[in-house]
Amino acid sequence: MDFYNALALLLVAAAAFAYLNHRFLRMPSAIGLMGLGLVASLGLVGITYVVVFSIIGQGLTIGPLVRWLGVGASAKTSRRPTHPTA
């Protein structure tokens, strides 16, 4: 994911959380956004936990999922800029 896309996703999530806080929770903005961010991150961790252990529980390996996500991509296939060594 490019930096621009990650920034846009973060901005959309913050706007959605601010709307939910203003409409339903009515907490101060900093506290409401922090709480919704905490709930969202714990939810993502829980979903990841369930998905990964259901894959392992079925006898499948996690390797194809890691390759699909591109977590173990080498420096040659990565889209990150390389810095010259001095």
C-alpha positions as CSV (number, residue, x, y, z in Angstrom):
1,M,0.0,0.0,0.0
2,D,1.4,3.3,-1.0
3,F,1.8,6.2,1.5
4,Y,-0.9,8.2,-0.2
5,N,-3.4,5.3,0.0
6,A,-2.5,4.7,3.7
7,L,-3.0,8.3,4.5
8,A,-6.3,8.4,2.7
9,L,-7.5,5.3,4.6
10,L,-6.4,6.8,7.9
11,L,-8.3,10.1,7.1
12,V,-11.5,8.3,6.2
13,A,-11.3,6.1,9.3
14,A,-10.8,9.2,11.5
15,A,-13.7,11.0,9.9
16,A,-16.0,7.9,10.3
17,F,-14.9,7.6,14.0
18,A,-15.5,11.3,14.5
19,Y,-19.0,11.0,13.0
20,L,-19.8,7.9,15.2
21,N,-18.6,9.7,18.3
22,H,-20.6,12.9,17.5
23,R,-23.8,11.0,16.6
24,F,-23.9,8.2,19.2
25,L,-21.3,8.5,21.9
26,R,-21.2,12.2,22.5
27,M,-17.9,12.1,24.3
28,P,-15.2,14.7,24.0
29,S,-13.6,14.3,20.6
30,A,-10.1,13.2,21.8
31,I,-11.5,10.6,24.1
32,G,-14.1,9.3,21.6
33,L,-11.6,9.0,18.8
34,M,-9.1,7.2,21.1
35,G,-11.8,4.8,22.3
36,L,-13.1,4.0,18.8
37,G,-9.5,3.6,17.6
38,L,-8.8,1.2,20.4
39,V,-12.0,-0.8,19.7
40,A,-11.2,-1.0,16.0
41,S,-7.6,-2.1,16.5
42,L,-8.6,-4.8,19.0
43,G,-11.3,-5.9,16.6
44,L,-8.7,-6.3,13.8
45,V,-6.4,-8.2,16.1
46,G,-9.3,-10.5,17.0
47,I,-10.3,-11.1,13.4
48,T,-6.7,-11.8,12.5
49,Y,-6.4,-14.2,15.4
50,V,-9.5,-16.1,14.3
51,V,-8.6,-16.2,10.6
52,V,-5.0,-17.4,11.2
53,F,-5.9,-20.1,13.7
54,S,-8.8,-21.3,11.6
55,I,-6.4,-21.7,8.6
56,I,-3.9,-23.5,10.8
57,G,-6.7,-25.6,12.4
58,Q,-7.7,-26.8,8.9
59,G,-4.2,-28.2,8.4
60,L,-3.3,-25.5,5.9
61,T,0.0,-23.7,6.0
62,I,0.3,-19.9,6.5
63,G,2.9,-19.6,3.8
64,P,0.5,-18.8,0.9
65,L,-1.2,-16.2,2.9
66,V,2.1,-14.5,3.8
67,R,3.2,-14.6,0.2
68,W,-0.1,-13.1,-0.9
69,L,0.2,-10.3,1.6
70,G,3.8,-9.6,0.4
71,V,5.2,-9.6,4.0
72,G,8.3,-11.5,3.1
73,A,9.0,-9.7,-0.2
74,S,12.6,-9.3,-1.1
75,A,14.2,-6.0,-1.7
76,K,14.1,-6.5,-5.5
77,T,10.3,-7.0,-5.6
78,S,9.5,-4.4,-3.1
79,R,8.2,-1.0,-4.3
80,R,10.0,0.8,-1.5
81,P,12.7,3.2,-2.7
82,T,16.2,2.0,-2.0
83,H,18.7,4.3,-0.4
84,P,22.2,4.5,-1.7
85,T,24.9,3.3,0.6
86,A,27.7,5.8,1.1
